[in-house]
Amino acid sequence: MNISRREFLQMLAVASASGMNLSGCEPGSDKQQLPASGTKATAASTNIYEMPAFGNVSFMHYTDCHAQLMPVYFREPNINLGVAGMYGRPPHIVGEELLKFYGIKPDTAWAHAYTYIDFVEAAEKFGKVGGFAHLATLVKNIRAQRPGSLLLDGGDTWQGSWTALRTNAQDMIDAQKLLGVDIMTGHWEYTYGAERVREVLENDFKGHIDFVTQNVVDTAFAERVFKPYVIKEQNGIPVAVIGQSFPYTPIANPRFMVPDWSFGVRDDNMQEVVDQARADGAQVVVVVSHNGIDVDLKMASRVTGIDAIMGGHTHDAVPEPVKVSNSGGTTLVINSGSNTKFLSVLDFDVKNGKVRDFKYKLLPVFSNMLEPDPQMQSYIDQVRAPFLSELNEELAVTEELLYRRGNFNGTFDQLICDSMIEVEDAEISFSPGFRWGVSVLPGQPITFEEVATQTAMTYPIVTVNEMSAETIKTILEDVADNLFNEDPYYQQGGDMVRVGGLKYSIDPVGTIGNRISDMELNGQPLDPNRTYKVAGWASVGRELTEADGKPIWEVTSEYLRSKKVISSIDLNVPKIKNVTGNPGIA
């Protein structure tokens, strides 16, 4: 049973009395402190959202909400491997190792927010997270303490729900405006097509939200498609916010959706934009990024003059800023999780034109602790009303925890893979290594809405193809290199492709083309002289229609209706080699 808000506050008071530190993550603070700042919880003050204003420039940041207007359950990964220079450093630390690294006590709300540990028990205790109505309450409370603070949206906002897909993202666009977003950048927004993006920016966002991106140029003349940055004034201090869209959009997503736009990291151009913003008078420069945290960390080491990168894409909830040294000083790298589960609050103290100090909190958005904002809740109820009969259809009941997040198959991924094999009569199935998709607790119904959180996108068609063993290995090697390349600039997004039927081994520290081995089907090595019937979805190669196959949500729903009860999921995780001692695997 979920605990009440009052019970939650009482529990935090007890935690404080027993020595649980809820105090600040400040410059020079020991990394073992709990990642919060500005207040200590006491019997008289138990609100983890109490944040006395600090300094004179403030930013709030959320990212990768994936169109989740309602509170959700979301399990953090138990596998998030780092290799080479990424080994053993945030965000590639999971579970108990993460708690030790940040000095977070087990069996607390904070431990639940940041890790997968005892997820079911903790989720039942602490309740759901996120939701735009609860996020709106938190944003308003913080803004009341920090007039002029800027709310940054890191992208992946328009995609990930049935209502977003059916309204062509209009539900999220209007929600952003109501929430008070000031500035955003993008990634999955582009999968609605260039024309739709332009339409929103020229109409809905005009006069409300600045869409900034320095690294998207047209293919004809290499001219920027969007304004690279904006300068706003806070308490008389000019601050610049530069946008960085996902660099590999036309690779990870279909090129035909943005045929005339070229993407890339473009850190040389970033340096020019930072220098220009400084020349225009900016005393603070922040990048709202959708690079993914490992790319952000490398960029921060190469580009000077950035005070903070507030990033997304990889869905990593990093409790403290990572301080990155470069030839010009230090840049803070921040990642704010996903699914409106977290809100970052970054305060700067700016004196004589320079940042002198900062405070930071990564706040979990516990829906039990925050009253829903009435205006936002009314809007959400209204926009969802036409779709409730579809969303609420109970397809089956799960006896197991369903989740997706992690480097390899999650149980919801497995369910999708199994559905393609059975419904499409395939031998092997591939499902993309998407990081979006919420969790379902044991004993709960799997509604169509839950399926849509895993599948709702603009290129959902399932196809079945004959593939040789060589082709299958090539696909696996390709994705493995995207995930485990030693150079973050060659990591092109997503986790490992999810696989049904096929067994294999993977060596994350192997060389390109030599990470995959031991491929077997039904206990036998793949035969190099035959082809296999392989089902998959989310093809980026060409535009598909329902004449080419069924949408993945139909295939998965058909499978669930036939099963009625989901139990004993055989989770197909590959044998992972050379990871002994790696803190990125539990």
C-alpha positions in Angstrom: 0.0 0.0 0.0 1.3 3.5 -0.8 2.2 5.6 2.2 0.5 9.0 2.5 2.2 12.3 2.2 2.0 12.8 6.0 3.5 9.4 6.6 6.3 10.1 4.1 7.2 13.3 5.9 7.2 11.5 9.3 9.5 8.9 7.8 11.9 11.5 6.6 11.9 13.1 10.1 12.8 9.8 11.6 15.6 9.4 9.0 16.9 12.8 9.9 16.8 12.1 13.7 18.9 8.9 13.0 21.6 10.9 11.2 20.5 10.8 7.5 22.1 13.9 5.9 20.0 15.9 3.5 22.4 18.8 3.2 24.1 20.5 0.3 26.1 19.4 -2.7 28.3 22.5 -2.8 31.7 23.3 -4.4 34.3 21.4 -2.5 31.9 19.2 -0.7 32.8 15.6 0.0 31.3 13.3 -2.6 30.0 11.1 0.1 27.4 13.7 1.1 23.8 13.0 0.1 23.0 14.9 -3.0 20.9 17.8 -1.8 21.5 21.3 -0.6 20.2 24.2 1.3 18.4 22.5 4.2 18.6 19.7 6.7 15.5 17.7 7.4 14.6 17.8 11.1 11.6 16.9 13.2 10.4 20.5 12.6 11.4 20.7 9.0 10.9 17.5 7.0 10.1 18.8 3.5 12.8 17.7 1.1 11.5 20.3 -1.3 12.4 23.2 1.0 15.2 25.1 -0.9 16.2 28.5 0.4 17.2 30.7 -2.5 21.0 30.9 -3.2 22.9 33.4 -5.4 21.3 35.4 -8.1 20.9 33.1 -11.2 18.8 29.9 -11.2 18.0 27.2 -13.6 15.5 24.3 -13.4 15.8 21.4 -15.8 13.9 18.3 -16.7 14.5 16.0 -19.7 13.3 12.9 -21.5 9.8 13.0 -20.0 8.6 11.0 -23.1 5.2 12.5 -23.0 4.3 11.0 -19.6 1.6 13.4 -18.3 0.6 11.1 -15.5 2.6 9.8 -12.5 4.4 6.5 -13.3 6.5 3.7 -11.9 10.1 3.8 -13.3 12.8 1.3 -12.4 16.4 2.5 -12.7 18.9 0.1 -14.4 20.8 -2.7 -12.8 23.2 -2.8 -15.7 24.8 0.5 -17.0 28.3 -0.6 -18.0 31.1 1.9 -18.6 34.2 0.9 -20.6 37.6 2.6 -21.1 37.6 6.1 -19.6 33.9 5.7 -18.7 34.6 2.7 -16.4 33.5 3.2 -12.8 32.5 6.8 -13.1 29.0 8.3 -13.1 26.6 7.4 -14.6 28.1 3.9 -14.9 27.6 3.0 -11.3 24.5 1.1 -10.2 22.7 -0.2 -7.2 24.7 -0.6 -4.0 27.9 0.8 -5.6 25.9 4.0 -6.4 24.7 4.3 -2.8 28.3 3.9 -1.5 29.7 6.4 -4.0 27.2 9.2 -3.0 26.8 8.2 0.6 23.1 7.4 0.4 21.6 5.2 3.0 19.8 2.1 1.9 16.1 1.6 2.4 15.4 5.3 2.0 13.3 7.4 -0.5 16.6 8.6 -2.0 17.9 5.1 -2.5 14.6 4.2 -4.2 14.8 7.3 -6.4 18.3 6.6 -7.7 18.5 2.8 -7.8 16.6 -0.3 -8.8 17.2 -2.0 -5.4 14.1 -3.7 -3.9 12.2 -1.8 -6.5 8.8 -3.5 -6.1 8.7 -3.2 -2.3 9.9 0.4 -2.5 7.5 1.4 -5.2 4.6 0.1 -3.3 5.9 2.1 -0.2 6.7 5.4 -1.8 4.2 5.4 -4.7 4.5 6.8 -8.2 6.8 9.5 -9.5 6.5 12.3 -11.9 3.4 13.6 -13.7 3.1 17.1 -15.1 0.6 18.2 -12.5 3.0 17.3 -9.6 5.9 18.7 -11.5 4.0 21.9 -12.1 3.5 22.3 -8.3 7.2 21.9 -7.7 8.2 24.3 -10.5 5.8 27.0 -9.1 7.1 26.5 -5.6 10.8 26.9 -6.7 10.0 29.9 -9.0 8.3 31.6 -6.1 11.6 31.5 -4.2 13.6 32.4 -7.3 11.9 35.0 -9.4 13.2 35.0 -13.0 14.6 31.5 -12.8 14.6 29.7 -16.2 13.0 26.3 -16.8 14.9 24.2 -19.4 13.4 21.2 -21.2 16.1 18.9 -22.6 13.9 17.3 -25.3 12.3 13.9 -25.9 9.1 15.6 -24.6 6.7 15.1 -27.5 7.0 11.3 -27.9 6.3 8.3 -25.7 2.5 8.1 -25.1 -0.7 7.3 -27.0 -2.1 10.8 -26.5 1.1 12.4 -27.9 1.0 10.1 -31.0 -2.7 10.6 -31.6 -2.6 14.4 -31.1 0.6 14.9 -33.2 2.3 16.0 -30.0 -0.1 18.8 -29.4 -1.0 17.5 -25.9 2.7 17.9 -24.8 3.2 21.2 -26.6 0.3 22.8 -24.7 1.5 21.1 -21.5 4.9 22.7 -21.9 3.4 26.1 -22.3 1.2 25.6 -19.2 4.2 24.4 -17.2 6.1 27.5 -18.1 9.0 26.1 -20.1 11.4 28.9 -21.2 13.9 27.1 -23.4 14.2 23.6 -25.0 16.2 21.6 -27.4 15.2 18.3 -29.2 15.6 14.8 -30.3 12.5 12.6 -30.7 10.6 15.8 -31.6 12.2 15.5 -35.0 10.5 12.1 -35.6 7.3 14.1 -36.2 9.0 15.4 -39.3 10.7 18.7 -40.2 7.4 20.3 -41.3 5.7 19.6 -37.9 8.7 21.0 -36.0 8.7 24.2 -38.0 4.9 24.5 -37.6 5.2 24.3 -33.8 8.1 26.7 -33.5 6.4 29.3 -35.8 3.0 29.1 -34.1 2.7 27.4 -30.7 6.1 28.3 -29.3 6.3 31.9 -30.7 6.4 34.3 -27.9 6.4 31.5 -25.3 9.3 29.0 -25.7 12.7 29.4 -27.3 13.8 26.3 -29.2 17.6 26.5 -29.5 20.1 24.2 -31.3 23.6 25.0 -32.5 24.4 21.7 -34.1 21.7 21.3 -36.8 22.4 22.8 -40.2 20.8 22.5 -43.6 22.4 20.1 -46.0 22.5 22.5 -48.9 24.5 25.5 -47.4 25.4 24.3 -43.9 23.5 27.2 -42.4 22.0 26.8 -39.0 18.3 25.7 -39.0 17.5 27.0 -35.5 18.9 29.9 -33.4 21.8 28.5 -31.5 21.2 30.4 -28.2 19.2 33.0 -26.4 20.3 35.5 -23.8 17.9 36.2 -20.9 18.4 38.5 -17.9 18.1 37.4 -14.3 18.5 40.0 -11.6 20.3 42.2 -14.0 22.7 39.5 -15.0 22.7 38.4 -18.7 22.7 34.6 -19.0 23.0 32.6 -22.3 21.4 29.2 -22.9 22.8 27.3 -25.9 21.0 24.3 -27.4 22.5 21.0 -28.4 20.2 18.5 -30.2 20.9 14.7 -30.3 23.9 14.6 -32.7 22.9 11.2 -34.3 19.2 11.8 -35.0 19.4 10.7 -38.7 21.2 7.5 -37.7 19.2 6.5 -34.6 16.0 7.6 -36.2 14.8 7.7 -39.9 16.6 10.1 -42.2 13.5 10.6 -44.3 11.9 12.6 -41.5 14.5 15.3 -41.6 15.9 14.9 -45.2 17.4 18.4 -45.4 19.0 18.7 -42.0 22.4 17.6 -40.9 23.3 16.8 -37.3 26.5 16.1 -35.5 28.4 16.9 -32.2 30.1 20.0 -33.8 32.1 20.9 -30.8 34.2 23.4 -32.8 31.0 25.2 -33.6 30.0 25.0 -30.0 33.2 26.8 -29.0 32.4 29.6 -31.5 28.8 29.9 -30.2 30.1 30.1 -26.5 32.6 32.7 -27.5 29.9 34.7 -29.3 27.5 34.5 -26.4 30.3 35.8 -24.1 31.0 38.6 -26.6 27.3 39.5 -26.5 27.6 40.1 -22.8 26.6 36.7 -21.2 28.1 36.4 -17.7 26.7 32.8 -17.4 26.6 30.2 -20.2 24.6 27.1 -19.8 24.1 24.4 -22.5 20.8 22.5 -22.6 22.0 19.3 -24.2 20.6 16.1 -25.6 24.0 14.5 -26.3 24.0 11.8 -23.7 26.1 12.2 -20.6 29.3 10.6 -21.9 29.3 12.9 -24.9 28.6 15.9 -22.6 31.6 14.9 -20.4 33.9 14.8 -23.4 32.5 18.0 -24.8 33.0 19.7 -21.4 36.7 18.7 -21.5 37.2 20.3 -25.0 35.0 23.4 -25.0 35.8 26.3 -22.7 33.6 29.0 -21.3 30.6 26.8 -20.4 29.5 27.0 -16.8 27.2 24.0 -16.9 25.8 21.4 -19.3 22.3 20.3 -18.3 22.0 17.1 -20.3 19.7 14.3 -21.3 19.2 11.4 -23.8 20.7 8.6 -21.7 18.1 8.9 -18.9 20.8 8.9 -16.3 19.8 10.3 -12.8 23.2 11.6 -11.5 22.8 12.9 -8.0 25.7 15.4 -8.1 27.2 17.5 -10.9 30.3 16.0 -12.4 33.1 18.7 -12.4 35.1 18.6 -15.6 38.3 20.5 -15.9 39.3 22.1 -19.2 41.8 24.7 -20.3 39.5 27.5 -19.4 38.3 26.3 -16.0 35.6 24.0 -14.8 32.3 22.9 -16.3 29.5 21.2 -14.4 27.9 18.3 -16.2 24.4 17.5 -15.0 21.9 14.8 -16.1 18.3 14.9 -14.8 16.9 11.4 -15.3 13.7 10.8 -17.3 9.9 10.5 -17.2 9.5 13.7 -15.1 10.9 11.6 -12.2 13.4 14.4 -11.4 13.8 18.1 -11.5 17.3 19.6 -11.3 17.7 23.0 -9.6 21.0 24.8 -10.2 21.8 28.1 -8.4 24.7 30.3 -9.3 26.2 33.1 -7.2 27.5 35.5 -9.9 29.8 38.4 -8.8 31.8 40.8 -11.0 30.7 39.0 -14.1 31.8 35.5 -13.1 30.3 32.5 -11.3 31.8 32.4 -7.8 29.8 29.6 -6.2 26.9 27.2 -6.9 24.4 24.9 -5.2 22.5 22.0 -6.8 19.8 19.5 -6.1 18.4 16.7 -8.2 14.9 16.5 -6.7 12.8 13.3 -7.1 9.3 14.2 -8.0 7.3 11.9 -5.6 3.7 12.2 -6.4 2.7 11.3 -2.8 4.6 14.3 -1.6 3.4 17.0 -4.0 -0.2 18.1 -4.5 -1.1 18.2 -8.2 -1.4 21.6 -9.6 -5.2 22.1 -10.2 -4.8 24.0 -13.5 -2.4 21.4 -15.0 -4.5 18.5 -13.7 -7.6 19.9 -15.3 -5.7 20.2 -18.6 -4.4 16.7 -18.4 -7.9 15.3 -17.6 -9.3 17.2 -20.6 -6.7 16.1 -23.1 -6.8 12.4 -22.0 -10.6 12.2 -22.0 -11.1 11.3 -25.7 -8.7 8.4 -25.4 -9.6 6.8 -22.0 -11.5 3.9 -23.4 -8.4 2.8 -25.4 -5.9 3.6 -22.7 -7.8 1.7 -20.0 -8.3 -1.5 -21.8 -6.8 -4.3 -19.6 -5.0 -6.7 -22.0 -3.5 -9.0 -19.3 -2.3 -9.2 -15.8 1.4 -9.5 -14.9 2.7 -11.6 -12.1 6.2 -10.2 -12.7 7.7 -6.8 -12.6 7.8 -5.3 -16.1 10.5 -2.8 -16.9 12.8 -1.7 -19.7 15.7 0.4 -18.6 19.2 -1.2 -18.8 21.9 -2.1 -21.2 20.2 -5.4 -22.1 16.8 -6.9 -22.2 14.2 -5.8 -19.6 11.1 -7.9 -18.9 8.9 -5.6 -20.9 11.3 -5.8 -23.8 11.2 -9.6 -23.5 7.5 -9.5 -23.6 7.6 -7.5 -26.9 10.2 -9.8 -28.4 8.2 -12.9 -27.4 5.0 -11.3 -28.9 6.8 -10.8 -32.3 8.0 -14.4 -32.4 4.6 -15.9 -31.6 2.3 -13.5 -33.6 4.6 -13.2 -36.6 5.7 -16.9 -36.5 9.4 -15.8 -36.4 12.4 -17.7 -35.1 14.3 -14.6 -33.8 13.1 -11.2 -32.9 14.8 -7.8 -32.6 13.5 -4.9 -30.6 15.3 -1.6 -30.4 17.3 -0.7 -27.3 15.0 2.3 -26.5 15.4 3.7 -23.0 11.8 5.1 -22.8 9.0 3.0 -21.3 7.6 2.8 -17.8 7.4 0.0 -15.3 4.4 -2.2 -14.2 4.3 -3.8 -10.8 3.4 -7.5 -10.2 -0.3 -8.1 -9.8 -1.3 -5.0 -11.8 -3.1 -5.1 -15.1 -1.2 -4.4 -18.3 -3.3 -1.8 -20.0 -3.0 -0.6 -23.5 -1.6 2.6 -22.0 1.3 0.6 -20.6 2.0 -0.9 -24.0 1.9 2.5 -25.6 4.5 3.8 -23.2 6.8 1.2 -24.8 5.8 1.5 -28.4 4.0 4.7 -29.3 6.1 6.3 -32.1 5.8 7.4 -35.7 7.5 4.5 -37.3 6.1 1.4 -35.5 5.7 -1.2 -38.3 6.7 -4.8 -37.6 8.4 -6.6 -40.5 9.7 -10.2 -41.0 12.8 -10.8 -43.0 15.1 -13.7 -43.9 18.6 -13.1 -42.5 21.8 -15.1 -42.6 23.9 -15.8 -39.5 26.5 -13.3 -40.8 23.9 -10.6 -41.1 22.6 -11.2 -37.6 26.1 -11.0 -36.2 26.7 -7.8 -38.1 23.6 -6.2 -36.6 24.6 -7.2 -33.1 28.2 -6.0 -33.6 27.0 -2.7 -35.0 24.7 -2.0 -32.0 27.4 -3.2 -29.6 29.9 -0.7 -31.0 27.3 2.1 -30.8 27.0 1.3 -27.1 30.5 0.3 -26.0 32.8 2.3 -28.3 35.8 3.7 -26.2 35.2 7.1 -27.7 31.9 8.7 -26.6 31.6 10.6 -29.8 31.0 7.3 -31.6 28.3 6.2 -29.3 25.2 6.8 -31.3 22.4 6.4 -28.8 20.3 3.6 -27.2 21.1 0.5 -25.4 21.8 -3.0 -26.8 19.2 -4.3 -29.3 16.8 -6.6 -27.4 16.7 -10.1 -28.7 14.2 -12.9 -28.6 15.0 -16.5 -29.4 18.7 -16.0 -30.1 21.3 -16.7 -27.4 24.7 -15.0 -27.6 27.7 -13.7 -25.6 29.0 -10.2 -25.6 32.4 -8.7 -24.6 31.9 -5.0 -24.0 35.6 -4.3 -23.8 36.3 -6.2 -27.1 37.4 -4.6 -30.3 35.0 -3.5 -33.1 33.6 -6.6 -34.9 34.8 -8.9 -32.2 32.4 -8.4 -29.3 29.7 -11.0 -30.3 30.2 -14.7 -30.1 28.4 -18.0 -29.2 25.2 -17.3 -31.2 22.8 -20.1 -30.7 19.1 -20.9 -31.5 17.4 -23.7 -29.7 20.7 -24.9 -28.2 22.4 -25.1 -31.6 25.0 -22.8 -33.2 23.6 -20.6 -36.0 24.2 -22.3 -39.3 26.2 -20.1 -41.7 24.6 -21.9 -44.7 20.9 -21.1 -44.0 18.7 -18.0 -43.3 16.5 -17.3 -40.3 13.1 -15.8 -40.0 13.7 -12.5 -38.0 10.9 -10.2 -36.9 11.7 -6.6 -35.9 10.2 -3.1 -35.7 11.2 0.6 -35.8 13.1 0.3 -39.1 15.0 3.5 -39.9 15.9 2.4 -43.5 12.7 3.4 -45.3 9.2 4.7 -44.7 6.8 1.8 -44.0 3.0 1.8 -43.9 0.5 -0.7 -42.6 0.6 -2.3 -46.0 4.1 -3.5 -44.9 3.0 -4.9 -41.6 1.2 -4.3 -38.3 2.2 -1.6 -35.8 4.1 -3.1 -32.8 1.4 -2.1 -30.4 -1.1 -4.3 -32.2 1.3 -7.2 -32.2 2.0 -6.9 -28.5 -1.7 -6.3 -27.6 -2.7 -9.4 -29.6 -0.1 -11.5 -27.7 -1.2 -10.1 -24.3 -4.9 -10.7 -25.0 -4.2 -14.3 -25.9 -2.1 -14.9 -22.7 -4.3 -13.1 -20.2 -1.7 -13.7 -17.5 2.1 -13.0 -17.9 4.3 -15.0 -15.6 7.7 -16.8 -15.6 9.3 -14.5 -18.2 12.5 -16.1 -19.5 14.7 -13.0 -19.6 17.1 -13.4 -22.5 20.2 -11.5 -21.3 23.4 -12.4 -23.1 26.4 -13.9 -21.4 28.5 -10.8 -20.6 32.3 -11.3 -20.6 35.0 -9.4 -18.9 32.8 -7.4 -16.5 34.0 -8.8 -13.1 34.3 -6.0 -10.7 32.7 -3.4 -13.0 30.4 -1.2 -10.7 28.1 -0.7 -13.7 26.6 -4.2 -13.3 24.9 -5.6 -10.2 
